[in-house]
Amino acid sequence: MPVLRGVLHLWRDQGMEWPEYAFQDAAFITRDSDARESWGYEGLQTIGEGDRLTVFDLGGSTVLYRGVISFRPPWWRRPFRRAEQTPRGINPKTWDGWFARNHPAALEI
């Protein structure tokens, strides 16, 4: 399985009622001449059950979380509230913060 390097983010597209927890593959992040980033759909991965995720601190040197994603309750029964899309064993505010602040991460899918 490939290991992708990139950043976490809250992804929302037209017509979506709530954002999804997502990962942007660094291979699909480009910078223009003014150093502004552009993210392509090709590098977009939504975080799903069974994905292997490693989250780093904002400096990229310290591992904050490493594990296999297992949502509570299981995804096929979960209500559509973000707090319940948090993996077991992680504080929902901490999980949400990693995505809101675009923490560096590695994703094995």
Secondary structure as GFF3:
##gff-version 3
##sequence-region A 1 109
A	DSSP	beta_strand	3	11	.	.	.	ID=ss1
A	DSSP	beta_strand	20	25	.	.	.	ID=ss2
A	DSSP	three_ten_helix	26	28	.	.	.	ID=ss3
A	DSSP	beta_strand	29	31	.	.	.	ID=ss4
A	DSSP	beta_strand	37	39	.	.	.	ID=ss5
A	DSSP	three_ten_helix	41	43	.	.	.	ID=ss6
A	DSSP	beta_strand	44	46	.	.	.	ID=ss7
A	DSSP	beta_strand	52	56	.	.	.	ID=ss8
A	DSSP	beta_strand	63	68	.	.	.	ID=ss9
A	DSSP	three_ten_helix	82	85	.	.	.	ID=ss10
A	DSSP	alpha_helix	92	100	.	.	.	ID=ss11
A	DSSP	beta_strand	104	108	.	.	.	ID=ss12
###
